[in-house]
């Protein structure tokens, strides 16, 4: 009895401790399944359970809306087959899915994730893919025969501190997916089970599982992606962590349709990139082809991983070692640097194929048509900014390339890339170019989500507009130094002459300080006095007559 009492008390103590970290502000609760088409337009919501959007209904989420998910029940949002999710985020006003925990208390896996069930085909027996082990969520399955199925439009969305980021279960190509950032995901960031959904501009930041995982007959096209994995102490499963994983299915069967995704223009930055000498043994491969894989990765930049590229099993090697290679398994126009091992195979390269070794295959040995083209090995100048190895709480990373000797991307060597989906304008290997303004991660991302306070942000009816006038006159707000211990500077651009008001707002939504300046069109550098403020997180609001921007500031 005594042990039972101690056990009950420990559970109670854990619940109380968890409750102490829940945000304390007004929000709209969502406790029931969504059984009618619904629009979320208020600033702050909380999903409290495994909430389904049911067949035939559409959930529309307006730009700037913040959706918290209740940690105590491991909440999730599930878009059922026949339902749609429309996320209308913008570059200046993204939609944010995050934990309901206060800044400093958020953790990997606080909530379950976003799950979309589609009606496209897969290679699972019976045609239905079911998920288990997703908290208390039940009845999760996807699959059908409509490869052009439309599950909605998801644009400019941030997903933070979930167990899984976004899971596509046989989602069809009629669905639009563009500009999604996942951060601090406990398992896989982007999961593609079957289906044909295409996506552009994906970011996975410090996930513990795989960044992009393709299986069960998936045939997605992906262009422009970045994986950043700088947490050297990553601890995950015995299977390990990888950036890109392609398998036909869990057993390596010959079930059709074969998994055949095509990934182009991806930057993969691993934990060794910034000079770490000791990293978690959980880190395995930047790119893993396994279990009878088909598909290809092209025009990539791969750095900082124990192994840059592994073809693990005999079936996958055979798929790469046949003619024509473009219809099976490929790896062309990729650049390697600063990996412990750039590439290897998990078993002996077989004789009798169209290449005599993996080296001759990957380095374009010219032995046959199966040799891969234009892969690039050290040494060369990457052109990546030093901010990638900086403190993201102070300065966000910049991915625009400076002077670089990275090879140019190529879209003509393989039939995998002969698709109108791919943007074939001049660029370098990886997801970015040297062109001014080419860093598509700016304005809408957050590289320090631990400091994000949904209560403060949520009190602003629209984080980037005033009186429903879209932000536009003020652009590119950055604060430096951040953290501040006396004075910080608001750096931004205005498109027309006029008055600008700069306010300091605390986490209760109270305006503590306000200054006004009459500015001329162009770049601005205005001092903001933080002396005398208590240590904590504040919002700096910069407002003109027709627009508003804001940024978080840490005061030490």
CORDAJO-V832911 format. One record per residue. N is the residue number from 1. PSI is psi in degrees with one decimal (NA if undefined). BURIAL is # if it has 16 or more other ideal C-beta (glycine too) atoms within 10 Angstrom, else .. D_LAST is the distance of its C-alpha to the last C-alpha in Angstrom with 2 decimals. Layout:
n=[N/N]
psi=[PSI/PSI]
burial=[BURIAL/BURIAL]
d_last=[D_LAST/D_LAST]
This chain:
n=[1/2/3/4/5/6/7/8/9/10/11/12/13/14/15/16/17/18/19/20/21/22/23/24/25/26/27/28/29/30/31/32/33/34/35/36/37/38/39/40/41/42/43/44/45/46/47/48/49/50/51/52/53/54/55/56/57/58/59/60/61/62/63/64/65/66/67/68/69/70/71/72/73/74/75/76/77/78/79/80/81/82/83/84/85/86/87/88/89/90/91/92/93/94/95/96/97/98/99/100/101/102/103/104/105/106/107/108/109/110/111/112/113/114/115/116/117/118/119/120/121/122/123/124/125/126/127/128/129/130/131/132/133/134/135/136/137/138/139/140/141/142/143/144/145/146/147/148/149/150/151/152/153/154/155/156/157/158/159/160/161/162/163/164/165/166/167/168/169/170/171/172/173/174/175/176/177/178/179/180/181/182/183/184/185/186/187/188/189/190/191/192/193/194/195/196/197/198/199/200/201/202/203/204/205/206/207/208/209/210/211/212/213/214/215/216/217/218/219/220/221/222/223/224/225/226/227/228/229/230/231/232/233/234/235/236/237/238/239/240/241/242/243/244/245/246/247/248/249/250/251/252/253/254/255/256/257/258/259/260/261/262/263/264/265/266/267/268/269/270/271/272/273/274/275/276/277/278/279/280/281/282/283/284/285/286/287/288/289/290/291/292/293/294/295/296/297/298/299/300/301/302/303/304/305/306/307/308/309/310/311/312/313/314/315/316/317/318/319/320/321/322/323/324/325/326/327/328/329/330/331/332/333/334/335/336/337/338/339/340/341/342/343/344/345/346/347/348/349/350/351/352/353/354/355/356/357/358/359/360/361/362/363/364/365/366/367/368/369/370/371/372/373/374/375/376/377/378/379/380/381/382/383/384/385/386/387/388/389/390/391/392/393/394/395/396/397/398/399/400/401/402/403/404/405/406/407/408/409/410/411/412/413/414/415/416/417/418/419/420/421/422/423/424/425/426/427/428/429/430/431/432/433/434/435/436/437/438/439/440/441/442/443/444/445/446/447/448/449/450/451/452/453/454/455/456/457/458/459/460/461/462/463/464/465/466/467/468/469/470/471/472/473/474/475/476/477/478/479/480/481/482/483/484/485/486/487/488/489/490/491/492/493/494/495/496/497/498/499/500/501/502/503/504/505/506/507/508/509/510/511/512/513/514/515/516/517/518/519/520/521/522/523/524/525/526/527/528/529/530/531/532/533/534/535/536/537/538/539/540/541/542/543/544/545/546/547/548/549/550/551/552/553/554/555/556]
psi=[-42.2/-43.2/-36.5/-42.7/-42.8/-41.3/-45.1/-41.8/-36.7/-38.8/-44.6/-42.1/-39.3/-40.6/-43.5/-43.9/-40.5/-43.0/-31.5/-20.3/1.8/141.3/150.9/86.8/173.5/136.1/165.4/123.2/140.3/106.1/-15.3/159.4/150.8/107.1/5.3/151.4/131.1/145.6/128.8/111.2/-15.3/168.3/-32.3/125.7/160.3/126.4/124.7/73.8/-174.1/93.7/125.7/139.8/116.7/163.8/130.4/-3.9/156.2/129.6/118.3/128.3/120.7/160.4/139.2/-6.5/139.4/127.4/113.9/154.3/132.3/120.0/-39.5/-20.9/8.2/60.9/159.4/158.1/124.4/123.7/107.8/163.2/133.9/-6.0/170.6/148.4/125.4/109.7/110.2/44.9/162.0/171.3/-30.2/-11.0/71.5/162.2/142.5/124.1/120.3/177.4/154.8/16.3/153.5/158.9/136.5/-11.6/10.0/151.0/156.0/133.7/23.1/-31.7/173.5/-46.3/179.9/125.8/127.1/120.7/120.4/-177.5/25.6/172.8/162.1/-177.0/18.4/137.9/126.2/-15.0/7.6/124.6/121.5/144.4/139.8/169.9/18.4/74.6/-137.3/7.7/138.1/171.0/51.1/111.4/153.4/156.8/150.9/-148.0/9.7/89.7/-21.6/15.5/145.9/113.7/9.7/-163.3/125.1/110.3/135.7/72.0/134.0/135.1/119.3/136.5/35.2/166.6/-48.7/147.4/-86.5/128.2/121.6/112.5/96.9/45.7/140.4/168.4/-9.5/-9.4/138.6/127.5/117.8/129.5/76.9/128.5/125.9/142.5/134.6/58.0/133.1/-27.5/-124.4/139.7/-51.8/119.4/127.3/97.9/109.6/-171.8/-179.3/15.3/136.7/158.9/149.6/153.2/65.7/139.9/130.4/118.8/115.4/44.6/159.8/-21.0/-129.1/148.4/-53.1/121.0/126.5/130.7/177.2/37.2/21.9/142.3/43.8/153.1/129.2/127.9/138.1/100.2/154.8/134.9/124.4/119.8/85.3/0.8/98.7/-17.6/17.1/129.6/122.7/-135.5/165.6/-23.9/-19.5/174.7/138.5/162.1/-53.7/128.5/128.9/122.4/150.0/-43.3/-175.0/-22.1/-3.2/31.8/177.9/23.5/141.8/156.8/142.1/142.5/122.2/68.2/158.1/118.1/125.0/145.0/63.4/133.6/123.0/109.9/115.4/179.2/-13.1/-7.4/-37.5/20.6/8.3/140.9/-13.4/121.7/165.5/141.6/-10.6/-26.8/129.2/-76.5/143.9/-44.6/127.3/119.4/124.9/163.1/58.8/47.2/145.5/160.1/-156.5/153.8/129.1/152.7/38.6/164.1/121.4/119.9/147.4/21.7/153.9/-45.7/127.1/-41.3/125.4/125.0/112.4/-37.2/163.1/-36.9/-43.5/-38.9/-43.2/-36.7/-32.3/-17.1/28.4/169.7/133.4/135.8/-29.3/-18.4/-0.3/-88.4/126.9/161.8/93.1/154.8/45.5/147.0/137.4/141.0/146.9/29.3/148.5/-47.0/126.9/-44.7/155.2/169.0/151.3/-7.7/169.4/134.1/125.6/154.1/160.1/-2.2/-168.3/-2.0/146.2/-15.5/167.0/-35.8/-45.0/-28.4/-48.7/-24.8/18.8/61.3/-6.9/15.8/-28.3/-176.6/-10.7/-7.8/136.4/149.4/143.8/23.1/142.3/134.9/159.8/155.9/147.7/164.9/121.5/-41.3/6.4/147.5/149.3/-15.2/-20.6/-28.4/18.0/-166.8/109.2/-20.5/-20.2/-49.5/119.2/153.5/147.2/131.1/-2.2/132.9/141.6/-148.0/126.5/149.6/19.8/141.4/158.2/148.8/153.6/132.3/14.7/-7.2/-15.9/142.5/-21.3/-35.0/1.4/67.7/136.9/-13.6/-33.3/129.2/116.4/21.1/160.7/126.9/176.1/168.6/138.2/-170.5/6.2/167.4/-177.5/-4.3/141.0/131.4/12.8/-6.7/98.9/2.1/-5.6/158.1/-40.8/-10.4/167.5/115.0/4.4/61.2/-17.5/-31.9/-5.0/127.4/102.3/-26.2/-46.1/-47.5/-40.3/-19.9/-16.1/118.7/-30.7/114.2/-17.9/26.8/163.6/129.7/39.1/15.9/121.7/143.4/140.8/-35.3/-30.5/129.2/156.8/38.5/128.0/144.1/133.6/133.8/155.4/105.9/159.3/146.0/17.5/-56.5/134.7/169.1/132.7/114.0/122.3/175.2/139.0/143.3/-5.6/154.1/149.8/-175.2/140.7/132.7/130.0/124.6/148.4/122.0/134.5/-179.4/-1.8/4.0/9.8/134.1/116.5/-37.4/146.0/134.8/151.6/144.1/141.4/115.2/154.8/155.1/134.9/-166.0/140.5/150.5/90.8/129.6/141.1/117.9/121.2/7.2/138.1/-8.8/142.6/151.7/132.5/-165.5/131.5/163.8/128.7/116.8/130.8/117.4/136.2/-170.0/-21.9/13.7/161.9/133.6/157.6/157.4/153.5/142.0/129.8/125.4/125.6/NA]
burial=[././././././././././././././././././././#/#/#/./././#/././#/./././#/./././././#/././#/#/#/#/#/#/#/#/#/#/#/#/././#/#/#/#/#/#/#/#/#/#/#/#/#/#/#/././#/#/#/#/#/#/#/#/#/#/#/#/#/#/#/#/#/#/#/#/#/#/#/#/#/#/#/#/#/#/./#/#/./#/#/#/#/#/#/#/#/#/#/#/#/#/#/#/#/#/././#/#/#/./#/././#/#/./#/././#/./#/#/#/./#/#/./#/#/#/#/#/#/#/#/#/#/#/#/#/#/#/#/#/#/#/#/#/#/#/#/#/#/#/#/#/#/#/#/#/#/#/#/#/#/#/#/#/#/#/#/#/#/#/#/#/#/#/#/#/#/#/#/#/#/#/#/#/#/#/#/#/#/#/#/#/#/#/#/#/#/#/#/#/#/#/#/#/#/#/././#/./#/./././#/#/#/#/#/#/#/#/#/#/././#/././#/./#/#/#/#/#/#/#/#/#/#/#/#/#/#/#/#/#/./././././#/././#/#/#/#/#/#/#/#/#/#/#/#/#/#/#/#/#/#/#/#/#/#/#/#/#/#/#/#/#/#/#/#/#/#/#/#/./#/#/#/#/././#/#/./#/#/#/#/#/#/#/#/#/#/#/#/././#/#/./#/#/././#/./././#/#/#/#/#/#/./#/#/#/#/././././#/./#/#/#/#/#/#/././././././#/#/#/#/././#/./././#/././#/#/#/#/#/#/#/././#/./#/#/./#/#/#/./#/#/./#/#/././././#/./#/././#/#/#/#/#/#/#/./././././#/#/#/#/#/#/#/#/#/#/#/#/#/#/#/#/#/#/#/#/#/#/./#/#/#/#/#/././././#/./#/#/././#/./#/././#/#/#/./././#/#/#/#/#/./#/./././#/./#/./#/#/#/#/#/#/./././././././././././#/././././#/./././#/./#/././#/./././#/#/#/#/#/#/#/#/./#/#/#/#/#/#/#/#/#/#/.]
d_last=[48.80/46.16/44.59/44.72/42.93/40.18/39.89/39.71/37.11/34.92/35.21/34.39/31.31/30.13/30.78/28.92/25.86/26.00/26.48/23.43/21.27/23.30/21.75/22.78/24.10/27.43/28.92/32.45/33.77/36.17/38.26/41.58/42.93/43.17/46.92/47.05/45.48/42.15/39.47/35.83/34.59/32.19/28.50/27.74/30.14/30.22/32.94/34.18/36.61/38.52/39.33/42.16/43.09/46.83/49.65/50.46/47.24/44.28/40.65/39.09/35.31/34.28/31.63/28.09/28.98/26.62/28.54/26.98/29.11/29.54/28.53/30.86/33.90/32.73/33.55/35.05/36.56/40.05/42.16/45.75/48.61/49.88/46.63/44.11/40.39/39.43/35.77/35.54/32.09/31.61/29.57/27.46/27.58/27.90/28.77/26.33/27.55/24.82/24.26/24.19/21.41/17.95/14.91/14.36/18.03/20.03/22.52/25.39/28.42/27.01/29.90/33.11/33.12/35.18/38.88/41.49/45.15/47.53/51.27/51.64/53.58/52.56/54.55/54.21/57.56/58.24/55.66/52.97/49.65/48.21/44.82/44.32/41.47/39.13/37.97/40.42/41.25/44.97/47.47/45.49/47.90/48.63/51.55/54.61/56.69/55.05/53.11/52.32/50.82/48.00/45.13/43.20/40.64/37.02/34.95/31.21/30.01/26.91/27.48/24.63/24.81/28.58/31.23/33.14/31.98/35.07/38.59/41.60/44.82/47.75/46.12/48.35/48.10/48.26/44.60/41.98/38.71/36.40/32.68/31.32/28.06/27.73/24.58/24.36/27.99/29.52/32.94/34.38/32.52/35.65/38.97/42.26/45.18/48.35/48.56/48.31/45.06/43.64/39.99/38.00/34.39/33.05/29.72/29.10/25.66/25.38/28.32/29.96/33.52/35.23/33.79/37.14/40.05/43.57/46.53/49.56/51.10/48.12/48.98/45.79/45.01/41.39/40.21/36.78/34.43/31.52/30.51/27.32/27.20/24.63/23.95/26.18/26.44/27.97/30.37/33.06/36.81/39.58/40.58/37.43/35.12/36.36/35.35/38.74/41.53/45.01/47.69/50.86/50.25/49.37/52.80/53.47/56.43/58.36/57.71/57.61/56.05/54.31/50.56/50.20/46.79/46.16/42.65/42.21/39.43/36.76/33.97/33.34/30.48/30.53/28.41/30.23/29.40/26.27/28.12/27.78/30.71/30.61/30.17/31.33/35.09/34.65/34.19/37.70/38.62/37.28/40.58/43.03/46.54/48.20/50.86/53.24/50.62/51.64/49.63/47.64/44.43/44.67/42.72/39.77/37.32/36.71/34.43/32.65/34.74/37.02/39.87/39.74/42.84/45.11/48.40/48.88/52.27/55.82/56.10/53.13/54.52/57.87/56.29/54.80/58.00/60.42/61.77/60.61/57.07/55.60/56.89/55.35/52.29/50.68/47.86/48.07/46.09/43.07/41.14/39.93/37.65/35.69/37.14/38.66/41.82/42.30/45.03/47.49/49.82/49.96/53.72/56.44/57.02/60.46/63.47/65.51/62.70/62.09/59.66/60.38/56.79/53.25/52.74/55.69/54.48/50.88/51.68/54.50/57.26/59.77/61.81/62.04/60.48/58.00/56.08/52.61/51.87/49.30/46.84/44.88/43.84/41.86/41.59/40.28/37.30/35.05/33.17/29.99/26.65/24.37/21.54/23.23/22.07/18.50/15.24/15.99/12.52/12.14/15.83/18.54/21.73/24.66/28.13/30.33/32.58/33.04/36.19/37.56/40.82/40.37/43.67/44.25/44.51/48.05/49.34/53.07/53.84/53.70/55.00/51.78/50.14/53.05/51.44/50.44/47.11/45.79/44.48/46.32/44.96/44.33/41.26/40.26/40.08/37.08/35.42/34.48/36.19/35.72/36.36/33.80/31.99/33.36/30.10/30.77/27.41/25.54/24.55/25.36/23.50/20.12/19.10/16.00/17.78/15.86/13.16/16.14/16.81/20.58/20.68/18.61/20.43/23.66/23.77/24.39/28.10/27.91/24.66/26.31/29.05/30.10/33.45/34.41/34.35/33.05/30.08/31.50/30.98/27.27/26.53/24.07/20.72/17.89/14.39/13.37/11.12/9.25/6.34/6.04/5.23/8.62/10.99/11.60/15.22/17.22/19.96/22.96/26.71/29.04/32.67/34.15/33.74/32.32/29.65/26.12/23.77/19.99/18.29/14.88/15.65/14.06/15.17/18.30/19.39/19.12/18.84/16.60/17.22/19.97/21.33/24.57/25.92/29.42/29.23/31.94/32.47/30.52/27.11/24.39/21.34/19.82/16.84/14.48/12.98/9.52/9.89/10.39/8.74/7.74/4.89/6.81/8.96/10.98/14.17/15.19/18.99/21.35/24.84/28.26/31.61/32.25/29.11/25.53/22.75/19.23/16.28/13.12/9.72/6.45/3.79/0.00]
